Amino acid sequence: MSASRNGSAAAEPTFWAAVDLAKAAYVVFPTKGKEPSVEGGFYAGTTDPSQVAEWIAEGRENHDVALATGIPSGLVVLDADTPETFAEMQREYGEPTVLTRRGGHWYFRHPRNGKVISNSVRDGLDRKGDGGYVVAPPSKGRTWTDGIPDRAGLPILPCAFWPKKAEKSDEPRSMPEDRKDAAAEAIAGRVSRIPQGKRHAHLMHLCGVLLARGVPVGDAEDILTGAWKKAGGELADRAGREVPNALATTEQALTEGRATGVPSLEEITPGLYAELEGIFGWRTEITFGRRKFGAPTPSEPVRVPWPELEEAAFHSLPGDVARTFEPHTEADPVAVLANLLCAFGNVIGRAAFARVGTTEHHLKLFVGLVGETAKGRKGESWGPVKTLMESVDPGWASGRVMGGLSSGEGLIYHVRDEVRGERKGEEVVLDPGEPDKRLLAVEGELASVLKVMAREGNTLSPTIRQAWDDDRLRTLTKNNPVKATGAHISIIGHVTKAELLRHLSDTETANGFANRFLWLMVRRSKELPFGGDVPHEELKELSQRLDSAIRFGRKPRLIRWGESAREAWAEVYGPLSAGKAGLFGAVVGRAEAQTLRLATLYAVMDESETIEYEHLAAALALWSYAEESARYIFGDATGNPVADDIAEALQAAGDEGLSRTEIRDLFGRNKNADRINQALGLLQKLGRVYQVSEATGGRPVERWFLK
């Protein structure tokens, strides 16, 4: 828990608290009363503190704070607003997260096993899930009971409030009935004695134990449903709904490598694990705290393979360009394809666009081409695209493509607005500004840009983030304020993997700079000692097709979802928008928005007013490559340098592990206990480490191991 901001801080403007919430990864936006007070409302929500600061600068510092619920924040809130429902929730789930004037809010993690709709559950109890929001403390009438909660530490939404599933699954069964009945009896004998507020947590722990030890899902469902029914009463009534949903979520958690709460089983029901061990014949050398009981700890990390691009990405004109140039350049076809999409999206300007709610997505891409070494031929991939673009819009190619990013003010200057003022009593133009608001920044040394951004007071990072999100850019410097409206900025950057890992700071990862880029691994495709030369006729045909697509894209038009793609988009949207752990998760955190922009680009380059299935398939193929690239680059890194150093040391220690003292000594005692505790806690949440206590005859020694 972090420090609470409650009514005691009356002198502090209410909306300032949104900064802390955004840093804690809650999606925030301002409200007046219960109505959004910013354009876009719910859809304008952000986890970017710089956007919060902008809203404050615009005069919203005394507005209330709202949190978007559902997938964006990974949050579902149950709102009890009558004395009866408040008392019922309190008995079942403990104290509320937030006290309200009429009751309380209980915060839970989104189960991510289907859409959790926002609606009235029953009289006096509302559920705020996907598409909803709640007003949060320190807004009027709202008080945290224990400070801003850590999202990862929230309990998962109780099964009773999940999307409904069938009463009994069709999962295969293979275990003898007498063994299942014995296990159900053992569990039922204890579960009926568990306080109401802990029963749901105990069910999740049991699911984790059974599935991690290899019990088939169908058999686990029979055991737990049987136990709940044997316990009788309310538990029996809820068994058919709660057990299948709990097993489904546990399966997903194990697949994704997330912890399932197993260590708490012994705390709630001492001796139950030993009894189950006897029934199933499990090995006794089990250490509570491991995610998979009895599983060997790998001595070597799994090597992430080089990403592979599916053929679907080479759809229509973009694919034809990449394939035409492929035999004639050493550049990776992935790089040529990405350069073309980025350049096309910039050259058409703010014309064709997609829309989500009230948010317009114009076709700006930020692309990071990442090579293992400087010999990855990243820069060579721009040449073919530059040649084509010069043939269709030479003015843009010569005047609106540039490099040298060094400051936010400098970037805005190249797309700045006209400035008018008064001289001798007459209004005059002091600065004509830049009428062409398109700008493609091609940075051959992106590492230099990352280093510049790390300097104190440099405004480049927030300006770049703002440029991806919006068309309005400005700096608030007192002596040289500059602003731009209608800005349409795209970026292509080249960097090696080592440089990216070295210079992409924790701040740039956390504040959303990194996830506005498509990071694509590229490498030299072949050796061409004498270069290559595309036949003139082939270039001419591609230029004509590109010119036609650009003319289509320059007409202001909303690109909508076509019938052939709607069902597929609905199916993939949930997985795309689901959060992922660690530094990798932070880098791919805008998956659904990036995929939408890519799909729209493929549609416009096909001169289609609708996104059809083939456009979505192409976008998903390229996004999958970007996601695999991010995993290849960032691997298991957490984004916390202390945690990553500890994980590396634990890997080297192998079966010996490290004591708390040895971990402290890794840093020459230069890291305080709080930072080390925080790092170990993060590694535990990610399921990367476990600890055991060793008896020494005196005070037990805490020893840590990598899973």
C-alpha positions in Angstrom: 0.0 0.0 0.0 1.2 3.5 -0.7 0.5 6.6 1.4 -3.1 7.6 1.5 -4.5 10.9 0.3 -7.6 11.4 2.3 -9.6 14.3 3.6 -6.8 15.3 5.9 -4.9 16.9 3.0 -7.7 19.5 2.5 -5.3 22.1 1.3 -4.2 20.1 -1.7 -6.3 20.3 -4.8 -8.3 17.2 -5.3 -7.2 16.2 -8.8 -3.5 16.3 -7.8 -4.2 12.8 -6.4 -4.6 11.6 -10.0 -0.8 11.7 -10.4 -0.4 9.0 -7.7 -3.1 6.9 -9.2 -1.7 7.1 -12.7 1.7 6.1 -11.4 0.0 3.1 -9.8 -1.2 2.2 -13.3 -4.9 3.2 -12.7 -6.5 4.8 -15.8 -7.7 8.3 -14.6 -9.6 11.2 -15.9 -11.3 14.3 -14.3 -15.0 14.6 -13.4 -17.3 17.3 -12.0 -19.6 15.4 -9.8 -20.0 12.1 -11.6 -19.8 13.4 -15.1 -16.5 13.5 -17.1 -15.1 17.0 -17.5 -12.7 16.3 -20.3 -13.3 15.8 -24.0 -13.6 12.1 -24.7 -14.7 11.3 -21.2 -14.0 7.7 -20.2 -12.0 7.2 -23.4 -9.7 10.0 -22.5 -8.5 8.1 -19.4 -4.7 7.8 -19.0 -1.9 6.4 -16.9 0.4 9.1 -18.1 1.3 11.7 -15.3 2.2 14.3 -17.9 -1.4 14.2 -19.3 -2.7 14.6 -15.8 -0.4 17.6 -15.4 -1.8 19.0 -18.6 -5.3 18.7 -17.3 -4.3 20.4 -14.1 -2.6 23.2 -16.1 -5.9 23.7 -18.0 -7.7 24.5 -14.7 -9.1 21.1 -13.6 -7.0 20.9 -10.3 -10.2 21.0 -8.2 -12.2 18.5 -10.2 -12.9 15.0 -8.9 -10.8 12.0 -9.8 -12.4 9.1 -11.8 -10.9 5.6 -12.5 -11.8 3.7 -15.6 -12.8 0.1 -14.6 -12.7 -3.0 -16.7 -9.8 -4.2 -18.9 -8.0 -0.7 -19.1 -7.3 -0.7 -15.3 -7.6 -4.4 -14.8 -10.2 -3.4 -12.2 -13.8 -4.3 -11.2 -15.5 -2.4 -8.4 -18.5 -3.6 -6.4 -20.5 -0.6 -5.1 -22.7 -1.3 -2.1 -24.9 1.7 -1.3 -27.5 0.4 1.2 -26.8 -0.6 4.9 -27.9 -4.2 4.1 -25.6 -4.8 1.1 -22.8 -3.0 2.8 -23.0 -5.3 5.8 -23.3 -8.3 3.5 -20.3 -7.4 1.5 -18.3 -6.6 4.7 -19.1 -10.1 6.1 -18.2 -11.8 2.9 -15.2 -9.8 1.6 -13.9 -7.8 4.6 -13.5 -4.0 4.8 -14.2 -2.0 1.6 -11.3 -0.4 -0.3 -13.2 3.0 -0.3 -15.8 4.4 2.0 -18.5 6.4 0.3 -21.2 8.6 1.7 -23.8 5.8 1.4 -21.7 2.7 1.7 -18.4 1.4 0.2 -16.5 0.3 -2.9 -14.7 -3.1 -3.0 -11.8 -3.2 -5.6 -11.1 -6.5 -7.3 -8.8 -7.6 -10.1 -10.5 -8.2 -13.5 -10.6 -12.0 -14.1 -9.9 -11.5 -17.9 -12.0 -14.6 -18.7 -14.7 -12.7 -20.6 -16.5 -9.3 -20.5 -17.5 -8.2 -17.1 -20.4 -5.8 -17.8 -21.2 -2.7 -15.7 -24.7 -3.2 -14.3 -26.8 -3.5 -11.2 -26.3 -6.9 -9.6 -29.2 -6.6 -7.3 -30.9 -3.9 -5.1 -28.2 -1.8 -3.5 -25.2 -3.5 -5.3 -23.7 -2.3 -8.6 -20.8 -3.8 -10.5 -18.5 -1.4 -12.4 -16.5 -3.4 -15.0 -15.8 -3.0 -18.7 -17.0 0.3 -20.0 -17.6 1.8 -16.6 -15.8 4.1 -14.1 -15.9 5.1 -10.4 -15.2 8.3 -8.6 -12.1 7.8 -6.4 -10.7 9.4 -3.3 -9.9 12.1 -2.4 -13.0 13.2 -4.3 -15.9 14.5 -2.2 -17.5 11.7 -0.2 -14.7 9.2 -1.0 -12.1 8.0 1.5 -9.5 5.2 1.2 -9.6 2.8 4.1 -5.9 1.8 3.6 -4.4 4.0 1.0 -4.2 3.5 -2.8 -4.2 -0.3 -3.3 -1.5 -2.1 -5.3 -3.3 -3.4 -8.4 -1.3 -6.6 -8.5 -2.2 -7.3 -4.9 -6.0 -6.9 -5.3 -8.0 -10.1 -4.8 -9.5 -11.5 -8.0 -13.2 -10.7 -8.6 -15.3 -13.3 -6.7 -16.7 -16.0 -9.0 -20.3 -15.1 -8.2 -19.8 -11.8 -10.2 -18.0 -13.3 -13.2 -19.4 -14.0 -16.7 -21.6 -17.0 -16.4 -20.4 -20.4 -17.6 -22.0 -23.8 -18.0 -22.9 -25.7 -14.8 -20.5 -28.5 -15.7 -17.6 -28.4 -18.2 -17.0 -31.1 -20.8 -13.3 -31.5 -19.7 -12.2 -35.1 -19.7 -12.1 -37.1 -16.5 -9.6 -39.9 -15.7 -9.4 -40.2 -11.9 -11.1 -43.0 -9.9 -14.3 -41.9 -8.3 -13.3 -43.1 -4.8 -10.2 -41.0 -4.9 -12.1 -37.9 -6.0 -14.7 -38.5 -3.3 -12.0 -38.9 -0.6 -10.4 -35.6 -1.7 -13.8 -33.8 -1.7 -14.5 -35.1 1.8 -11.2 -33.8 3.1 -11.8 -30.4 1.6 -15.4 -30.1 2.7 -14.5 -30.9 6.3 -12.4 -27.8 6.4 -14.0 -25.3 4.0 -17.2 -25.1 6.0 -15.2 -23.8 9.0 -13.4 -21.0 7.0 -14.7 -17.5 7.7 -16.9 -16.2 4.9 -14.4 -13.5 3.8 -11.8 -16.1 3.0 -13.7 -18.8 1.2 -13.2 -17.4 -2.3 -9.5 -17.0 -1.8 -9.3 -20.6 -0.5 -11.1 -21.9 -3.6 -8.4 -20.2 -5.8 -5.6 -21.7 -3.7 -7.2 -25.2 -4.0 -7.5 -24.7 -7.8 -3.8 -23.8 -7.9 -2.7 -26.8 -5.8 -4.7 -29.3 -7.9 -3.8 -28.0 -11.4 -0.2 -27.4 -10.5 0.1 -31.0 -9.3 -1.3 -32.4 -12.6 -4.9 -33.1 -11.7 -6.9 -33.0 -14.9 -9.3 -30.0 -15.0 -12.4 -32.1 -15.3 -11.4 -34.2 -12.2 -10.5 -31.0 -10.3 -14.0 -29.6 -11.1 -15.6 -32.8 -9.8 -13.5 -32.7 -6.6 -14.2 -29.1 -5.8 -17.9 -29.1 -6.8 -18.3 -32.2 -4.7 -16.6 -30.5 -1.7 -18.7 -27.4 -2.0 -21.9 -29.5 -2.1 -20.9 -31.7 0.8 -20.3 -28.5 2.8 -23.9 -27.6 2.1 -25.8 -24.3 2.5 -24.8 -21.3 0.5 -21.6 -23.0 -0.7 -23.6 -25.8 -2.3 -25.8 -23.3 -4.1 -22.8 -21.5 -5.6 -20.7 -24.5 -6.6 -21.9 -24.9 -10.2 -21.1 -21.3 -10.9 -18.0 -20.6 -8.9 -15.9 -23.7 -9.4 -15.7 -23.8 -13.2 -14.8 -20.0 -13.3 -12.2 -20.4 -10.7 -10.6 -23.3 -12.5 -10.6 -21.4 -15.8 -8.8 -18.4 -14.3 -6.3 -20.6 -12.6 -5.6 -22.4 -15.9 -4.9 -19.0 -17.5 -2.7 -17.9 -14.6 -0.6 -21.0 -14.8 -0.3 -20.7 -18.6 0.9 -17.1 -18.3 3.3 -18.0 -15.5 1.5 -15.9 -12.9 1.2 -17.0 -9.3 -2.0 -18.6 -8.2 -1.9 -17.9 -4.4 -0.8 -21.4 -3.4 1.4 -20.4 -0.5 -1.6 -19.3 1.5 -3.3 -22.7 1.5 -1.6 -23.9 4.6 -2.3 -20.6 6.4 -6.0 -20.9 5.9 -6.4 -24.7 6.4 -3.4 -26.2 8.1 -2.9 -29.9 7.4 -5.1 -30.0 4.3 -2.2 -30.2 1.9 -0.7 -33.2 3.8 -4.0 -35.0 3.7 -4.4 -34.4 -0.1 -0.8 -35.5 -0.5 -1.7 -38.9 1.1 -4.8 -39.3 -1.1 -3.1 -38.5 -4.4 0.4 -40.0 -3.6 2.2 -36.7 -4.2 5.9 -36.5 -3.3 6.5 -35.1 0.1 9.5 -33.0 -0.7 7.3 -30.0 -1.5 8.1 -26.4 -0.6 5.2 -24.1 -0.2 5.8 -21.0 -2.3 6.8 -22.7 -5.6 4.3 -22.1 -8.4 4.6 -25.7 -9.7 5.0 -28.2 -7.0 7.6 -30.8 -7.6 8.6 -29.3 -10.9 12.4 -29.2 -11.5 13.9 -25.7 -11.4 15.5 -25.1 -14.8 19.2 -24.5 -14.6 19.3 -22.4 -17.8 16.8 -19.8 -18.9 14.7 -20.6 -22.0 16.1 -18.8 -25.0 13.6 -16.6 -26.8 13.8 -17.4 -30.6 14.2 -14.8 -33.3 10.7 -13.6 -34.2 9.1 -14.8 -37.5 6.8 -12.7 -39.6 3.7 -14.4 -40.9 3.0 -14.2 -44.6 -0.3 -12.4 -43.9 1.7 -9.2 -43.1 2.7 -8.9 -46.8 -0.8 -8.1 -47.9 -1.5 -6.2 -51.1 0.6 -3.0 -51.9 2.7 -3.0 -48.7 3.7 -6.6 -49.3 4.3 -6.1 -53.0 6.7 -3.3 -52.3 8.6 -5.3 -49.7 8.8 -8.4 -52.0 9.8 -6.3 -55.1 12.8 -4.8 -53.3 13.7 -7.9 -51.3 16.1 -9.5 -54.0 17.8 -6.1 -54.5 18.7 -5.0 -51.0 20.5 -6.4 -47.9 17.8 -4.9 -45.7 15.3 -7.1 -43.8 11.9 -7.2 -45.6 10.4 -6.5 -42.1 12.2 -3.2 -42.0 11.2 -2.2 -45.6 7.6 -3.1 -44.8 7.6 -1.0 -41.6 9.3 2.0 -43.2 6.7 2.0 -46.0 3.7 1.8 -43.6 5.2 4.6 -41.4 6.0 6.8 -44.4 2.6 6.3 -46.0 0.8 7.1 -42.7 2.8 10.4 -42.6 2.5 11.5 -46.2 -1.3 11.4 -46.2 -1.5 13.7 -43.2 -4.5 14.0 -40.9 -7.0 12.8 -43.4 -8.2 9.1 -43.2 -8.5 7.9 -39.6 -10.1 5.3 -37.4 -12.2 6.1 -34.3 -12.7 4.4 -30.9 -15.4 6.1 -29.0 -14.6 9.8 -29.4 -10.9 9.2 -29.8 -9.6 9.6 -33.4 -6.6 7.5 -34.4 -4.8 9.2 -37.3 -2.3 7.0 -39.0 1.0 7.9 -37.2 3.4 5.2 -36.4 6.6 5.3 -34.3 8.9 2.5 -35.4 12.0 1.3 -33.7 14.2 -1.0 -35.9 16.4 -3.0 -33.6 19.5 -4.9 -34.7 21.7 -7.3 -32.8 24.6 -5.2 -34.0 25.3 -2.1 -36.0 25.5 -4.4 -39.1 21.8 -5.1 -39.2 21.3 -3.0 -42.3 18.6 -1.0 -40.5 19.5 2.2 -42.3 19.6 0.6 -45.7 15.9 -0.3 -45.4 14.9 3.4 -45.8 16.5 3.7 -49.2 13.9 1.8 -51.2 11.0 3.5 -49.5 12.6 6.9 -49.9 13.0 6.3 -53.7 9.3 5.4 -54.0 8.1 8.4 -51.9 10.3 10.8 -53.9 8.5 9.6 -57.0 5.0 10.4 -55.7 5.6 13.4 -53.4 9.0 14.9 -53.9 8.2 18.0 -51.8 7.4 15.9 -48.7 10.4 13.7 -49.3 12.8 16.6 -49.5 11.2 19.0 -46.9 9.3 17.0 -44.4 11.7 14.1 -43.7 14.4 15.1 -41.2 16.4 13.9 -38.2 18.1 15.4 -35.2 15.6 15.1 -32.4 17.0 16.8 -29.4 14.3 18.7 -27.5 10.6 19.1 -27.3 10.8 22.7 -28.3 12.8 21.8 -31.4 10.3 19.2 -32.5 7.4 21.5 -32.1 9.2 24.3 -33.9 9.2 22.3 -37.1 5.4 22.0 -37.0 4.7 25.3 -35.1 1.7 27.6 -35.6 1.7 31.1 -37.0 2.3 33.7 -34.3 0.6 37.1 -34.6 1.3 40.2 -32.5 1.0 43.9 -32.5 3.4 46.5 -33.8 2.7 50.2 -33.8 -0.9 49.5 -33.1 -1.4 47.0 -36.0 -1.7 43.3 -35.9 1.2 41.7 -37.8 2.5 38.2 -38.4 5.6 37.8 -36.2 6.3 34.2 -37.3 4.6 32.6 -40.3 4.9 29.2 -38.6 5.1 25.9 -40.6 2.0 25.4 -42.8 2.8 21.8 -43.5 2.2 19.9 -40.3 3.5 16.6 -41.5 6.9 15.5 -40.2 8.7 12.2 -40.4 11.7 12.0 -38.1 14.2 9.4 -39.3 16.8 8.9 -36.6 19.8 6.8 -37.6 21.1 6.9 -34.0 18.1 6.5 -31.7 20.4 5.7 -28.8 21.6 9.4 -29.0 18.0 10.5 -28.7 17.4 8.2 -25.7 20.5 9.7 -24.0 19.3 13.3 -24.6 15.9 12.5 -23.1 17.6 11.4 -19.9 19.0 14.9 -19.3 17.3 16.8 -16.5 14.8 19.3 -17.9 14.7 17.9 -21.4 11.1 18.0 -22.8 11.5 15.6 -25.7 10.0 12.5 -24.1 6.6 14.1 -23.1 6.4 15.9 -26.5 7.0 12.7 -28.4 4.3 10.9 -26.3 1.9 13.8 -26.9 2.6 13.7 -30.6 1.6 10.0 -30.8 -1.6 10.7 -28.8 -2.8 14.0 -30.3 -2.3 16.8 -32.8 -1.9 19.6 -30.3 1.7 20.2 -29.0 3.0 22.9 -26.7 5.7 23.7 -24.2 5.1 25.7 -21.1 8.5 27.4 -21.0 8.2 30.9 -19.7 10.6 32.6 -22.1 9.9 30.8 -25.3 6.4 29.2 -25.4 5.7 27.5 -28.7 2.7 25.5 -29.8 1.4 23.5 -32.7 -2.1 22.4 -33.8 -2.8 19.8 -36.4 0.6 18.3 -36.0 1.1 14.9 -37.7 4.4 13.4 -36.6 5.8 9.9 -37.3 9.2 8.5 -36.2 11.6 5.8 -37.5 14.5 5.1 -35.3 17.5 2.7 -35.6 19.2 1.2 -32.6 21.0 -1.9 -31.5 19.5 -4.2 -28.9 22.4 -3.5 -26.4 21.9 0.3 -26.8 18.2 0.1 -26.3 18.5 -1.9 -23.1 21.2 0.4 -21.9 19.5 3.7 -22.6 15.8 3.1 -22.3 15.4 4.3 -18.8 12.9 3.0 -16.2 11.1 6.3 -16.5 10.6 6.0 -20.2 9.3 2.5 -19.8 6.9 3.4 -17.1 5.6 6.6 -18.6 4.5 5.1 -21.8 7.2 6.3 -24.2 8.3 2.8 -25.0 4.9 1.4 -25.8 4.1 4.0 -28.3 6.8 2.4 -30.5 6.6 -0.7 -32.6 10.0 -2.4 -31.7 11.0 -4.7 -34.6 14.0 -6.9 -34.6 15.8 -6.7 -38.0 18.9 -8.2 -39.6 20.9 -8.4 -42.8 18.9 -10.6 -45.2 21.7 -11.4 -47.6 25.0 -10.3 -49.0 25.0 -8.3 -52.1 28.6 -7.2 -52.8 27.5 -5.3 -56.0 24.2 -3.9 -54.7 20.9 -4.4 -56.4 18.8 -2.6 -59.0 15.0 -2.9 -59.3 13.8 -2.9 -62.9 12.4 0.5 -64.0 9.0 -0.9 -65.0 8.4 -2.5 -61.7 9.3 0.7 -59.9 6.9 2.6 -62.2 4.0 0.3 -61.5 4.6 0.5 -57.7 4.8 4.3 -57.9 1.5 4.5 -59.7 -0.3 2.2 -57.2 1.2 4.1 -54.3 0.2 7.5 -55.8 -3.4 6.2 -56.1 -3.4 5.0 -52.5 -2.1 8.3 -51.3 -4.7 10.2 -53.1 -7.4 8.0 -51.5 -5.8 8.4 -48.1 -5.6 12.2 -48.3 -9.4 12.6 -48.4 -10.8 13.1 -44.9 -12.7 9.9 -44.2 -13.6 7.7 -41.3 -12.4 4.1 -41.8 -14.9 1.8 -40.2 -14.9 -1.9 -39.3 -16.2 -4.1 -42.2 -18.5 -7.0 -41.6 -15.8 -9.6 -42.4 -13.5 -8.3 -39.6 -15.9 -7.3 -36.8 -16.3 -10.7 -35.2 -12.5 -11.4 -35.5 -11.7 -8.0 -33.9 -14.2 -8.6 -31.0 -12.4 -12.0 -30.4 -8.9 -10.6 -30.3 -9.6 -7.4 -28.6 -9.7 -8.9 -25.1 -6.3 -10.7 -25.3 -4.7 -7.7 -27.0 -5.8 -5.3 -24.2 -5.0 -7.7 -21.4 -2.0 -6.5 -19.3 1.2 -8.5 -19.3 3.9 -8.6 -16.6 7.3 -7.1 -16.3 9.2 -4.8 -18.6 7.9 -6.7 -21.6 4.4 -6.0 -20.5 5.1 -2.3 -20.2 6.6 -2.2 -23.7 3.6 -3.9 -25.4 1.0 -2.1 -23.4 -0.8 -0.4 -26.4 -1.3 -3.5 -28.4 -5.0 -2.8 -29.3 -4.3 0.8 -30.4 -1.2 -0.2 -32.4 -3.1 -3.0 -34.1 -6.0 -0.7 -35.0 -3.6 1.8 -36.6 -1.9 -0.9 -38.6 -5.2 -2.4 -39.8 -6.4 1.0 -40.8 -3.2 1.6 -42.8 -3.6 -1.7 -44.6 -7.2 -0.8 -45.5 -6.3 2.7 -46.7 -3.4 1.4 -48.8 -6.0 -1.0 -50.3 -8.2 2.0 -51.0 -10.9 0.5 -48.8 -13.3 2.6 -46.6 -13.7 -0.4 -44.3 -11.2 -2.6 -42.4 -11.8 -6.1 -43.7 -10.6 -9.5 -42.4 -7.4 -9.5 -44.6 -6.4 -6.0 -43.3 -6.9 -7.1 -39.7 -5.0 -10.4 -40.3 -2.1 -8.4 -41.8 -2.0 -6.0 -38.8 -2.1 -8.8 -36.3 0.8 -10.6 -38.1 2.9 -7.5 -37.9 1.9 -6.8 -34.3 2.7 -10.4 -33.3 6.1 -9.9 -34.8 6.5 -6.7 -32.8 5.4 -8.5 -29.6 7.8 -11.4 -30.3 10.6 -8.8 -30.9 9.8 -7.1 -27.6 10.1 -10.5 -25.8 13.3 -11.2 -27.6 14.7 -7.8 -26.6 13.4 -7.5 -23.0 12.9 -11.1 -22.1 12.2 -11.6 -18.4 13.4 -8.2 -17.4 11.1 -6.6 -14.8 11.9 -2.9 -15.5 13.2 -2.7 -11.9 17.1 -2.7 -12.1 17.4 -4.0 -8.5 15.0 -6.8 -9.2 16.8 -7.7 -12.5 20.2 -7.7 -10.7 18.8 -10.0 -8.0 17.3 -12.4 -10.6 20.6 -12.6 -12.5 22.4 -13.3 -9.2 19.9 -16.0 -8.2 20.3 -17.7 -11.6 24.0 -17.8 -11.1 23.6 -19.2 -7.6 21.5 -22.1 -8.9 20.4 -24.7 -6.2 22.3 -22.9 -3.5 20.2 -19.8 -3.6 21.1 -16.6 -1.7 20.4 -15.5 1.8 19.0 -12.1 2.5 22.4 -11.0 3.7 24.0 -12.2 0.4 21.4 -10.3 -1.6 22.1 -7.2 0.3 25.9 -7.6 -0.3 25.3 -7.8 -4.0 24.9 -4.1 -4.0 27.8 -3.4 -1.6 25.2 -2.4 1.0 24.4 0.6 -1.2 20.7 -0.3 -1.6 18.5 0.1 1.5 16.2 -2.6 2.8 13.1 -1.0 1.4 14.3 -1.1 -2.2 15.5 -4.7 -1.8 12.1 -5.7 -0.2 10.3 -4.0 -3.1 12.4 -5.8 -5.7 11.9 -9.2 -4.1 8.2 -8.5 -3.7 8.0 -7.7 -7.5 9.8 -10.9 -8.4 7.4 -12.9 -6.2 4.4 -11.3 -7.8 5.8 -12.2 -11.3 6.3 -15.8 -10.1 10.0 -15.6 -10.7 11.4 -16.4 -7.2 10.4 -18.3 -4.0 11.9 -18.3 -0.5 12.3 -20.9 2.2 13.2 -20.5 5.9 16.1 -22.6 7.1 16.3 -23.7 10.7 19.7 -22.8 12.3 19.2 -23.4 16.0 18.6 -19.7 16.4 16.7 -17.2 14.2 15.7 -18.9 10.9 17.7 -17.9 7.8 15.6 -16.6 4.8 17.0 -18.1 1.6 15.8 -17.1 -1.9 15.8 -19.2 -5.1 15.0 -18.5 -8.8 12.1 -20.7 -10.2 
